[in-house]
Amino acid sequence: MTSGKDTMGEQPIFSCKAHVFHIDPKTKRSWMPASSTAVSVSFFYDNSRSLYRIISVEGQKAVINSTVTPNMTFTKTSQKFGQWSDIRANTVYGLGFSSEVELQKFIDKFNEVKEATRNAISKVTLNGANVVTPVSSANASPITSRTTATESPDNLLEPPGSAALPQCQNKDDEIPQPRSHSVSGLQVSDSPSHQVIQEKPLTDMQLKYDNDRLKLALAQSSANAKKWEIELATLKSNNARLTSALQESTANVDEWKRQLASLKEENLRMRSKYQADLENSQGGGDIADELRKEIHSLRIRVDQLEAELDCKNNELKLQNSSQKSNEIQVLQRENQELIDTAKLAQTELDVALGAHESQRQVLVTLNEQLASRIQDLVTIHDEISTALQT
């Protein structure tokens, strides 16, 4: 960026750190952050054209590109925030500083540059030349560059988060006064064709940058949508696995119930057998007495076993009931959490798809605007060709 300016005769004369904001193009009453952090904001002076520009770049993105004109006014809206309007860029720039002192330094330099621009234009005008106010931004179009208006920005609220910003660093205490130039030195003409040649590559470059940025956002949105689809499939798989585990647990409980019924049937069968043996052995003398004693001991043993069996059955029931209840509650809770997560993922997926569609519409709109501007340029070119032929 610096090497390009050096070849064009532009040199930095003042630089500071500030957060950059743009006016919301929809509401015209709120700010949109143009930089993620405090960035360098610099004044550049072009010796060959006697122009002053305010430029700020973050990464590969130019967040400020504004040519200072005598009609511009910098307005201090709070202790650490100020703004100015660029009619030809069709926007309002806002700067948030770390302190009121740094803001005042920028205001003083802004007024110096504006006065120097006015003096340079006055000198050229006194020499008998007609001066056209230079195009102020790469965002300006041939149509808007023909209009003139007094740039008086509305006072807006200071954006949040501008209370703690890095301090400014002045690279040059004194701003160089522009020399007196002729009309050719300013490289500005009243001819509309000159403005078209000057503005067309800048406007196309800005539209191409916006188009690439939206394409990148669209690709990011598509990647997010695919990620949520994968996560939703994973949640569905986990839900199926937990449902299978719950069914397996229910099957185990049924098997325990069948085993308990089988033991009860075996107990009844043994009691019936012992009862029959007892009846057959009545009246059999010593052998019968021994059999009765054995049967009695066996009954006692059977009663003990039945008591133990009942105790074990009760314990098994309590254990099964408690374990089953806990497992069912845990599984139901996990299942509900998975259902909620799946709903949230579906909602976010719908939002991502909606953003995808919205960005696609923005791309279509930008394409239509580009086609319209190209048509305007062709019309102007035809008008100029007709004028030159006549």
C-alpha positions as CSV (number, residue, x, y, z in Angstrom):
1,M,0.0,0.0,0.0
2,T,2.8,2.4,0.9
3,S,4.9,1.7,-2.3
4,G,1.8,2.5,-4.4
5,K,1.3,5.8,-2.8
6,D,5.0,6.7,-3.1
7,T,4.9,6.2,-6.9
8,M,1.8,8.4,-7.1
9,G,3.5,11.2,-5.1
10,E,1.4,10.6,-1.9
11,Q,3.2,10.9,1.4
12,P,1.8,10.3,4.9
13,I,1.8,13.5,7.0
14,F,-0.2,12.4,10.1
15,S,-1.2,9.0,11.5
16,C,-3.2,7.9,14.5
17,K,-5.0,4.8,15.9
18,A,-8.7,4.7,16.1
19,H,-11.7,2.4,15.7
20,V,-13.5,3.0,12.4
21,F,-17.3,2.9,11.9
22,H,-19.6,3.4,8.9
23,I,-23.1,4.6,9.1
24,D,-25.8,1.9,8.7
25,P,-27.0,2.4,5.1
26,K,-30.5,1.2,6.0
27,T,-31.3,3.1,9.1
28,K,-28.9,6.1,8.7
29,R,-29.1,6.5,12.5
30,S,-26.8,3.7,13.8
31,W,-23.2,2.7,13.4
32,M,-21.6,-0.4,11.9
33,P,-18.0,-1.3,12.9
34,A,-15.8,-1.2,9.9
35,S,-12.6,-2.4,11.7
36,S,-12.3,-5.3,14.2
37,T,-9.7,-3.4,16.3
38,A,-8.1,0.0,16.4
39,V,-6.4,0.6,13.1
40,S,-4.0,3.2,11.7
41,V,-5.8,6.3,10.2
42,S,-3.5,8.5,8.1
43,F,-3.6,11.8,6.2
44,F,-1.8,11.6,2.8
45,Y,-0.8,14.5,0.6
46,D,-0.5,14.2,-3.2
47,N,2.1,16.7,-4.4
48,S,1.2,16.2,-8.1
49,R,-2.5,16.9,-7.6
50,S,-2.5,19.0,-4.4
51,L,-5.0,16.6,-2.8
52,Y,-5.3,15.4,0.8
53,R,-6.8,12.0,1.5
54,I,-7.8,10.1,4.7
55,I,-6.9,6.4,4.3
56,S,-7.2,3.5,6.7
57,V,-6.5,-0.2,5.8
58,E,-7.1,-3.3,7.9
59,G,-5.4,-6.3,6.3
60,Q,-6.4,-6.2,2.6
61,K,-9.5,-4.1,3.2
62,A,-9.7,-0.4,2.8
63,V,-12.0,0.8,5.6
64,I,-11.5,4.5,4.8
65,N,-10.7,6.2,1.5
66,S,-11.9,9.8,1.6
67,T,-10.6,12.8,-0.2
68,V,-10.8,16.0,1.9
69,T,-12.8,18.8,0.3
70,P,-13.4,22.4,1.6
71,N,-17.0,21.6,2.3
72,M,-16.4,18.7,4.7
73,T,-17.0,19.2,8.4
74,F,-15.7,17.0,11.2
75,T,-18.2,16.9,14.1
76,K,-17.3,16.0,17.6
77,T,-20.3,14.0,19.0
78,S,-18.8,13.0,22.3
79,Q,-15.6,13.2,24.3
80,K,-13.9,10.4,22.3
81,F,-15.9,10.1,19.1
82,G,-16.3,12.2,16.0
83,Q,-17.6,11.9,12.5
84,W,-17.6,13.4,9.0
85,S,-19.7,12.9,5.9
86,D,-18.4,12.0,2.4
87,I,-21.2,12.8,0.0
88,R,-19.5,11.2,-3.0
89,A,-18.7,8.0,-1.1
90,N,-22.4,8.1,0.0
91,T,-21.4,7.3,3.6
92,V,-20.6,8.8,7.0
93,Y,-17.3,7.8,8.7
94,G,-17.0,7.6,12.5
95,L,-13.8,7.4,14.5
96,G,-13.5,6.3,18.2
97,F,-10.3,7.4,20.0
98,S,-8.7,6.4,23.3
99,S,-9.0,9.9,24.8
100,E,-10.4,13.4,24.1
101,V,-6.8,14.7,23.6
102,E,-6.2,12.3,20.7
103,L,-9.6,13.2,19.2
104,Q,-8.7,16.9,19.4
105,K,-5.4,16.2,17.6
106,F,-7.3,14.6,14.7
107,I,-9.8,17.5,14.6
108,D,-7.0,20.1,14.4
109,K,-5.2,18.2,11.6
110,F,-8.5,17.7,9.8
111,N,-9.2,21.5,9.9
112,E,-5.6,22.2,8.8
113,V,-5.9,19.9,5.8
114,K,-9.4,21.3,4.9
115,E,-8.0,24.9,5.1
116,A,-5.0,24.0,3.0
117,T,-7.2,22.4,0.4
118,R,-9.4,25.6,0.3
119,N,-6.3,27.8,-0.1
120,A,-4.9,25.6,-2.9
121,I,-8.2,25.7,-4.8
122,S,-8.5,29.5,-4.2
123,K,-5.0,30.1,-5.6
124,V,-5.7,28.1,-8.7
125,T,-9.0,29.9,-9.2
126,L,-7.4,33.3,-8.8
127,N,-5.0,32.3,-11.7
128,G,-8.1,32.1,-14.0
129,A,-8.7,28.4,-14.0
130,N,-11.9,26.6,-13.4
131,V,-11.5,24.0,-10.6
132,V,-13.6,20.9,-10.1
133,T,-13.7,19.5,-6.6
134,P,-11.8,16.2,-6.7
135,V,-13.5,12.9,-6.5
136,S,-13.5,12.0,-2.9
137,S,-13.5,8.2,-2.8
138,A,-13.1,5.0,-4.7
139,N,-16.8,4.4,-4.1
140,A,-17.9,7.5,-6.0
141,S,-19.7,7.1,-9.3
142,P,-19.7,9.3,-12.4
143,I,-23.3,10.3,-11.6
144,T,-22.7,11.3,-8.0
145,S,-19.4,13.0,-8.9
146,R,-21.4,15.6,-10.9
147,T,-23.5,16.7,-7.9
148,T,-22.4,19.2,-5.3
149,A,-23.8,19.5,-1.8
150,T,-22.8,20.9,1.6
151,E,-21.6,18.0,3.7
152,S,-23.0,18.4,7.2
153,P,-23.3,15.0,9.0
154,D,-26.0,14.5,11.5
155,N,-24.9,14.0,15.1
156,L,-25.1,10.3,16.0
157,L,-24.7,8.5,19.2
158,E,-21.2,7.3,20.2
159,P,-20.9,3.5,19.3
160,P,-20.4,1.1,22.2
161,G,-16.9,-0.1,22.9
162,S,-15.0,3.0,22.0
163,A,-14.0,4.0,25.5
164,A,-10.6,2.3,25.5
165,L,-8.7,2.7,22.2
166,P,-4.9,3.0,21.4
167,Q,-3.4,6.5,21.3
168,C,-2.5,8.5,18.2
169,Q,1.0,8.9,16.9
170,N,1.8,12.1,15.0
171,K,4.3,11.4,12.2
172,D,4.7,15.0,11.2
173,D,4.1,18.0,13.5
174,E,3.5,20.4,10.7
175,I,1.4,19.8,7.6
176,P,3.2,20.8,4.4
177,Q,1.4,23.6,2.6
178,P,0.4,22.7,-0.9
179,R,2.1,24.6,-3.7
180,S,0.3,26.7,-6.3
181,H,-0.6,24.5,-9.3
182,S,-2.2,25.1,-12.6
183,V,-5.2,23.3,-13.8
184,S,-3.1,20.6,-15.4
185,G,-1.3,20.1,-12.1
186,L,-4.5,19.4,-10.4
187,Q,-5.3,16.7,-13.0
188,V,-9.0,17.6,-12.8
189,S,-11.2,18.6,-15.7
190,D,-14.7,19.8,-16.2
191,S,-15.1,17.1,-18.9
192,P,-17.4,14.3,-17.9
193,S,-15.3,11.9,-20.0
194,H,-12.2,12.6,-17.7
195,Q,-14.3,11.7,-14.7
196,V,-15.5,8.5,-16.2
197,I,-12.0,7.3,-17.0
198,Q,-10.9,8.2,-13.5
199,E,-13.8,6.6,-11.7
200,K,-14.6,3.5,-13.7
201,P,-11.7,1.3,-12.5
202,L,-12.2,2.4,-8.9
203,T,-15.9,1.6,-9.0
204,D,-15.4,-1.7,-10.7
205,M,-12.7,-2.6,-8.2
206,Q,-14.9,-1.8,-5.2
207,L,-17.8,-3.9,-6.7
208,K,-15.4,-6.8,-7.4
209,Y,-14.2,-6.6,-3.8
210,D,-17.7,-6.6,-2.4
211,N,-18.6,-9.5,-4.7
212,D,-15.6,-11.5,-3.6
213,R,-16.4,-10.8,0.1
214,L,-20.0,-12.0,-0.3
215,K,-18.8,-15.1,-2.2
216,L,-16.5,-15.9,0.8
217,A,-19.4,-15.3,3.2
218,L,-21.6,-17.6,1.1
219,A,-19.0,-20.4,1.1
220,Q,-18.6,-20.0,4.9
221,S,-22.4,-20.3,5.3
222,S,-22.4,-23.4,3.2
223,A,-19.6,-25.0,5.3
224,N,-21.5,-24.2,8.5
225,A,-24.7,-25.8,7.0
226,K,-22.8,-29.0,6.2
227,K,-21.3,-29.0,9.7
228,W,-24.7,-28.8,11.3
229,E,-26.0,-31.5,9.0
230,I,-23.2,-33.9,10.1
231,E,-23.8,-33.0,13.8
232,L,-27.5,-33.6,13.4
233,A,-26.8,-37.1,11.9
234,T,-24.5,-37.9,14.8
235,L,-27.2,-36.9,17.3
236,K,-29.7,-39.1,15.5
237,S,-27.3,-42.0,15.7
238,N,-26.7,-41.5,19.4
239,N,-30.5,-41.3,20.0
240,A,-31.0,-44.7,18.1
241,R,-28.2,-46.3,20.2
242,L,-29.7,-45.2,23.5
243,T,-33.1,-46.4,22.4
244,S,-31.6,-49.8,21.6
245,A,-30.0,-49.9,25.1
246,L,-33.4,-49.1,26.7
247,Q,-35.1,-51.9,24.8
248,E,-32.3,-54.3,25.8
249,S,-32.8,-53.4,29.5
250,T,-36.6,-53.9,29.2
251,A,-35.9,-57.4,27.7
252,N,-33.6,-58.3,30.6
253,V,-36.3,-57.4,33.1
254,D,-38.8,-59.6,31.3
255,E,-36.3,-62.5,31.4
256,W,-35.9,-62.1,35.2
257,K,-39.7,-62.2,35.6
258,R,-39.8,-65.5,33.6
259,Q,-37.1,-67.0,35.8
260,L,-39.0,-66.0,39.0
261,A,-42.2,-67.7,37.7
262,S,-40.2,-70.9,36.8
263,L,-38.8,-71.0,40.4
264,K,-42.3,-70.6,41.9
265,E,-43.6,-73.5,39.7
266,E,-40.7,-75.7,40.8
267,N,-41.5,-74.9,44.5
268,L,-45.1,-75.8,44.1
269,R,-44.2,-79.1,42.3
270,M,-41.8,-80.1,45.1
271,R,-44.4,-79.3,47.8
272,S,-47.0,-81.5,46.0
273,K,-44.5,-84.3,45.8
274,Y,-43.6,-84.2,49.5
275,Q,-47.3,-84.0,50.4
276,A,-48.0,-87.1,48.4
277,D,-45.1,-89.0,50.0
278,L,-46.4,-88.0,53.4
279,E,-49.9,-89.3,52.8
280,N,-48.5,-92.6,51.4
281,S,-46.3,-93.1,54.5
282,Q,-49.0,-92.8,57.2
283,G,-49.4,-96.0,59.3
284,G,-46.0,-97.5,58.4
285,G,-44.4,-98.0,61.8
286,D,-40.8,-97.0,62.4
287,I,-40.2,-96.5,58.7
288,A,-43.2,-94.2,58.7
289,D,-41.9,-92.2,61.7
290,E,-38.5,-91.8,60.0
291,L,-40.2,-90.7,56.9
292,R,-42.4,-88.3,58.8
293,K,-39.3,-86.9,60.6
294,E,-37.5,-86.6,57.3
295,I,-40.6,-85.0,55.7
296,H,-40.9,-82.6,58.6
297,S,-37.2,-81.6,58.3
298,L,-37.7,-81.3,54.6
299,R,-40.7,-79.1,55.2
300,I,-38.7,-76.9,57.6
301,R,-36.0,-76.8,55.0
302,V,-38.5,-76.0,52.3
303,D,-40.0,-73.2,54.4
304,Q,-36.6,-71.8,55.0
305,L,-35.8,-72.0,51.3
306,E,-39.2,-70.4,50.5
307,A,-38.5,-67.6,53.0
308,E,-35.1,-67.1,51.5
309,L,-36.6,-67.2,48.0
310,D,-39.2,-64.6,49.0
311,C,-36.5,-62.4,50.5
312,K,-34.4,-62.8,47.4
313,N,-37.4,-62.1,45.2
314,N,-38.2,-59.0,47.2
315,E,-34.6,-57.8,46.9
316,L,-34.6,-58.6,43.2
317,K,-37.9,-56.7,42.7
318,L,-36.6,-53.7,44.6
319,Q,-33.3,-53.8,42.8
320,N,-34.9,-54.2,39.5
321,S,-37.4,-51.6,40.1
322,S,-34.8,-49.1,41.4
323,Q,-32.3,-49.9,38.7
324,K,-34.9,-49.8,36.0
325,S,-36.4,-46.6,37.3
326,N,-33.0,-44.9,37.4
327,E,-31.9,-46.2,34.0
328,I,-35.2,-45.2,32.5
329,Q,-35.0,-41.7,34.0
330,V,-31.4,-41.3,32.8
331,L,-32.2,-42.5,29.4
332,Q,-35.3,-40.3,29.2
333,R,-33.3,-37.3,30.3
334,E,-30.6,-38.0,27.8
335,N,-33.1,-38.7,25.1
336,Q,-34.8,-35.3,25.8
337,E,-31.5,-33.5,25.8
338,L,-30.7,-35.1,22.4
339,I,-34.1,-34.1,21.1
340,D,-33.5,-30.5,22.3
341,T,-30.0,-30.5,20.7
342,A,-31.4,-31.8,17.5
343,K,-34.1,-29.2,17.4
344,L,-31.5,-26.5,18.1
345,A,-29.3,-27.8,15.4
346,Q,-32.2,-27.9,13.0
347,T,-33.1,-24.3,13.9
348,E,-29.5,-23.2,13.4
349,L,-29.4,-25.1,10.1
350,D,-32.5,-23.3,9.0
351,V,-31.0,-20.0,10.0
352,A,-27.8,-20.8,8.1
353,L,-29.8,-21.8,5.0
354,G,-31.8,-18.5,5.3
355,A,-28.6,-16.5,5.5
356,H,-27.3,-18.5,2.5
357,E,-30.4,-17.5,0.5
358,S,-30.1,-13.9,1.7
359,Q,-26.5,-13.6,0.7
360,R,-27.4,-15.1,-2.7
361,Q,-30.0,-12.4,-3.1
362,V,-27.4,-9.8,-2.2
363,L,-25.1,-11.2,-4.9
364,V,-27.9,-11.0,-7.4
365,T,-28.6,-7.4,-6.4
366,L,-24.9,-6.5,-6.7
367,N,-24.7,-8.1,-10.1
368,E,-27.7,-6.1,-11.3
369,Q,-26.2,-2.9,-9.9
370,L,-22.9,-3.7,-11.7
371,A,-24.8,-4.3,-14.9
372,S,-26.7,-1.0,-14.4
373,R,-23.5,0.9,-13.8
374,I,-21.9,-0.6,-16.8
375,Q,-24.9,0.4,-18.9
376,D,-24.7,4.0,-17.5
377,L,-21.0,4.1,-18.4
378,V,-21.8,2.8,-22.0
379,T,-24.5,5.5,-22.3
380,I,-22.1,8.2,-21.1
381,H,-19.4,6.9,-23.5
382,D,-22.0,7.1,-26.4
383,E,-22.9,10.7,-25.4
384,I,-19.2,11.7,-25.3
385,S,-18.6,10.0,-28.7
386,T,-21.6,11.9,-30.2
387,A,-20.5,15.1,-28.7
388,L,-16.9,14.7,-30.1
389,Q,-18.3,13.8,-33.5
390,T,-20.5,16.9,-33.6
